[in-house]
């Protein structure tokens, strides 16, 4: 399956100031596969080393951490000759305390070697043991497959090529029915690689759902495995509340919806745990629409989305007939799936997302991003075909926005200041798709 991150990894390889790379992301998002595939495509050979439950590596990294001492043993463990044209992979690197620390010495003493270290985001974040190589490593995050990557998995390369090369987006309306039909499938299947592969191979929503349920079960098992008993209990409660939180008309996260009478201090650590595990996407409110948006971030008011739309549907037990009926996916959960999709697509593009609401909560802009071309871009997600929105139009005018987007299930239409964008083209908003 084609993954967009391969081109980013290639840029990393070619960088003159290349550092060892730490690849993070949620469990089962495809980190091991992508590292091996990148090595296969762009290196003479790959030295793959699994650190989890590896006594040899535990003993090795208890000693000297210099590359000169480590390389002969790494070569023997991987069973391949390590040269400057070898991709060295440290998988589940968090399992050996000093392995991350060793990356500092590779950067300082042997920068000619290409090393990618991967593991659970949580494990890398907590990093018990040696010192963390601050400033000596690069970071990259692998997200669930995007809609365009899903199209690629379905064999729609020519359609993707047209999307990526056309100078007139309005002409893509010709393929509206086709793109929208695949989008409905993506809403159900989502972007977890094993789920996508199962669906591509079998065309069975039922088999795809079985894999989703297995993934959800494994995540909840991780709560008990890696968290303290008290935190694990709170994790289960908060995790299971997410679908109902997103279903609310005002999608602002409410602690009391997790447990009656709960306050921020009761679940702050829990939310951070899920963020560190890359399982949720926390989108903070801004108190003012000014650049940089980060300076006006209100950490106490936020929306919380899942990392994958397919898993959200599985948690909420969305049925396959919601795919058959093309209107249900836009109205199900009061448009929650549509907002989840937009947040997921923009995050995968590397966008930092915020939202805005007035102090009395009577006005709200679903999402805000900053763009090199247009500055602050307001985005409204419409769950139906009625795009009328006096408050959004007023916001665009009052803030003198150069560009605003109404995202819906309607065809593309550029009205100048405001663009009506079909959901399946959401990622085109990002600057990362304009290079």
N, C-alpha and C positions, 0 to 999 in steps of 0.2 A: 504494500500500500504506500502510495506517495504521501510524504509528510512535508509540510512547508519548512519545518525546522532544519531540514537537510541543507538548504541554501544558507541559513544562518550559521550552521556548523562549518560550512565550507569557508565562509568569511572569517570565522574564528581561526581555522587552520592557516589561512593565508595572512593573517594579521602579523605585522612586523613586531608587535609587542605582545605576542601570544602568551597567555598564562595558562596554567592548568585550569580546566573547566569543571565546574560543579553543575551537574544537570539535576534539577529538582522537578517535582511534580507529584501529583497524587499517586497512590498505589494503583497498579494495573493500567496506567495511562500509556505504557509502551516505551518506557525509558531503556530497558535492556535491548529491545528489538532495534530501536533507533540507533543506539550506539554501535551495535554490531553491523547494522546495515550501512551506516556511515563509514565504518572501517572497511567494509567490503567494497564500497564504491570508490573510495578516495585514498586508500592506503595499500601498500604492498601486502601487508598482513596485519593481523589484529591479535594483540596479547590480552586475552580476556581472563580476568581473575575475579572470582566470587569470594567476598570476604565473610559472608555470613556462615557461621558454624565452620570456620576454617582455622583449625588450630595452628597450621603452618604459618599463616599470615599473622595470627595473634602473637606467636613467638617471634617472628621476624621483626615486627614493628615495635617490639619491646626493646630492641637493640638500637643500633645506629640507624639514623633516618637519612643519611646522605645517599644520593643517587648512586654513587660509586659502589657503595656497600649493598644497596638494595637490588640494583638491576640484575646481577647474576642470578639471584634467588627468584626474582619475578619472572625472569626468562625461563628458569627451570619449572616454575609453577605453571606458567601458561603453556609451556611446551613449544614455544616458537622463538626464533631469533629476534631480538629487539634491536631495531636500528632507528635512524631518524625518519624512516618511512614506515614506521609501525605505530598504530594507534593502540595505546595502553589504556585499558578499561579497568577501573576499580569499581566493581558493582557492590551495592549494599555497603558502601564505604563506612557508614556509621557504626558497623558492627565491630570494627577494630579501632580502639581509642586513638592511637597515634597516626593512623593512616591519613587523616585530613591534615595533621600537622606536617607530615612529610611533603605535602604538596608545596609548601613554602620553599623547601630545599631544592625541589625540582625546578622551581621558577628561578631561584637565585643561582644554582650551580649547574643545571642541565636544561636550559630553556629550549634546546633543540628537540627535545622529546615531546610528543603530543600525548597528553593525559586527559581523559575524561573520567571524573568520579561521579557516581550516581548513588542515590539512596533515597529513603523516605525523607520528605521535606522536614518532617518533625524531627527525625533522628539527626539530620544535619544541623537543624536549628539548635537543638538541645546540646549536642556535641559534648558528651562527657569525656574527660581524659585530658589530652594535650591541648596546647594553645591553638586557637583557630587562626588560620593563615590570612589575617585581615590584610587586604590590599595586594595579596599575592595570588589571588585566584579570580577567574571570571565566573559569572553566573548566567545560567540560561534556564528557563522554565518550559517544560513540555506540558501542553494543555490537551484536553480531549480533542479529537478530530473535529475540525470546523465543517461547516456545510460544504464548502468548496472541496475539502479533502474527502468528504463523503461522496460527492459527485465523482471524484477521481476513482474512488474505490468501486463505484458502480460502472466504471468504464466510460464515463462521459468526458473524456479528455478534449475532444473537439469543441464541445460546448464550453468547457472551461477556457480553452484557448481563445475563443471568441469573446468571452466575458473580459478576459485579461488584456485583450489587444484592441477592442473596438474603441473608436473615437466618438461614437454616438451611442450613449447608453440607451437612449429611447428606442433604438432598433431592437434591443433585447426583449422588448414587449412582444415580439413575434413568438418568442419561446416561453411566454408567461405560463401557459398551461403545463408545459413540461417541467419548468423550474419549480413551479408551485407544487406539482405532484410529488417531485422528489423531496421538496421541503417538508411535506406532510409525513413522508416516510422518516425523514431525519428527526422530526419532532418526537416520534415514537422510539426510534432506534438510538438516537443520541450519537455521541462521539467516542465512547470507550472502544478501543481497537478490537478487543475480543468479541464484543457485541456486534460491531460493524462487520467483522469478518464472518461471523455466524449468519448474519442476515444476508450478506452478499452471496455466501455459499448455498444457503437454503431457501432464501426468500420467505422465511417463516418468521412472522412476528412473535409467535409463541415461543420458538426456540431462542430468539433474541431476548425475550422477557425472562426466560429461565436463567440466562447468563447474567442479566441485570440483577436479578434477585440473589444470585450467588455472590455477586460483587457487594451488594448492600449488606449481606450477611457477614462477609469477610471484614467490611469496615467496622461493623458493630463489634465483632470479635476483637478487633484491634483496640477498641475503646477499653475493654477489660484487660487486654494484654499489656498495653503501654501506659495507661493512666492509673492513678491511685483509685481505690474503690469509690471514694466520694466523688472524684472527678468523673469517673466512668459512669456513675449513676446520672450525674447532671448531663453528661454527653448524650446518653440515650434519650433523655427527656428533651433536650434542645434539638437534637438531630431530627427526632420524629415530629417536632413542631414546625419544621421549616415549610412543608407544603401548605399548612393552614396559615402560616404567616404570610406567604406570598399570595394566598388567595384573598386576603383582606383587600377591601377597596383602597384603603390607604395602606400601602405595603410597608410602611415603617415598622421596624421590628419592635415588638412589645414583649417585655420580659414577663409580664403578668399572664401572657398567653402560653408560656411554658409551664409556669406554676403559679397558682393564685397567690398574690401578694409578693411575688419575686421582684427584686430590684437589680440594678446593674451589677452591684458588687457580688451578687449571688452567682452570676453566670459570665462575668467578664473573662475569667480564666478559661472557661469552657469554650467560648467563642474564639479566643486566641489559639487554643489547642486545635480547633477545626481549621482555622486559617493557616496555622503552621503545618497542618497536614494537607493543605491545598484542597480541602474538601468543600470549602465555602468561599464565596466571593462577597466581601463586605464593601458596600458602597455607601460612603458617608455623605451626609448633607453638608452643603456649604451655606454659610450665613449671609454671604454676599456674592454676587456674580461679578467678580473682579479677578484679574490676573495677578499672580498665579492663583488658581483655584485652591491649591494646597494650603495657602496661607489662611484661607477662610473655612477650613474643614472643621465641622462640628462632630467630634468623635462619638458623642453620646446619642446622636440621632442617625440612624442608618437603615438600609435595606440589606437583607441577607439572602443571597441566592446560592443554589447548589452549583457545583463545578460542572455538572453535566445534565442536560435537559432530559436525556433518556432515563437517567436514574431518578430524576425528579418525578417523571411520569410513572415510573415503577413504584416509587414510594407512595404516590397518590392513587395507585391502581387505575391509571388511565387505560381504557380498553382499546383494542385495535380498531373497533368500529369508529373511534374518534378520528382515525386516519381516513377511513372510507368516506365519512361525511366531512367535506372540506371546510365547512363552516365551524365545526366544533373546536378545532384546534385554536381558533382565534377567540372563541368565547369561553372555552373551558377555564374554570377558575378565574373568571373575570379578567381574562387576558394575561394571566400569570405566565403561561407558557411562552407567549410572545415576548414579554419583558425578560424572562429567563434567557431566551434565545439571543436577544440583542445584547444583554450583559455578557453572555458567554462569548459571542462572536467578537465584540470589541475588546474584551480582556485577552483573547487569544491573539489579537493584533498588537498587543502590548500597550493598549490605551489605559490610562488611569481615569477611572470613571467616578463622577460625583452626581448628586442630584440636588435640586433646590426646591424649597417650599417656603411660602410666606410664614411669618411668625404665627399667624392664626390658622395656618394649614389649609386655607381656602383656595390657595393657588399652589400648583406644583408643576415642575418640569421633570419628566421621568429621568432623564440623564443629561449630563453635561460633560463634554470633553474639550480639551484644548488642542487646537490644530494650527500647524505652522502657516497654513494658507489663509485661514479664516478667523483665527483667534478662538474665542469661546463659542462652541457650537451647541445649541440646545437641541435635544432630541425628544420627540414625543412618540410613544408607541400606541397605536390605535388597534383595538381588538376587532373592530368591524370595518365596514366600508364607509361609514360616516366620518369624514375628515374634518368636519366643522369643529373649530376650537377657538373661540374668541380669546380665551386666556392665553393660549400659546401665541396667537398672532399679536396680541397686546405685548407679550413678553419680548418677542422678536423686535418689535418696533421700539419699545421703551429702552431696551438695552442696545439698540442699534446693531443688532447681530448681522454680520455679513452673510451668514448662512445658517439656516435651520432645517431640520429634517423631521417630516412626519412619516413614520414607518408603519406600513399597514399591509393588507393583502390586496391592495390595488396596484395597478401598473405604474411605471415610472412616469413622472411628469415634473419638469423643471419649471417652476414659476418664478425663477429669478432668485429672490431672497430666500424663499422656502421651497424645498424639494420634497415631492411625494415619492418616497422610495419603497419599493416592494421589500418585504422582509428578507427574501433570499439574497438581496444585494447589500445587506447591512454592512458587511466588512469593507465595502468600497468607501465608506465614510472615512476610514482610517488613512492617515498619511502613509502608513507602511505599505499600502497597496497602490501608491502613486509614484513609486521610485522608477 
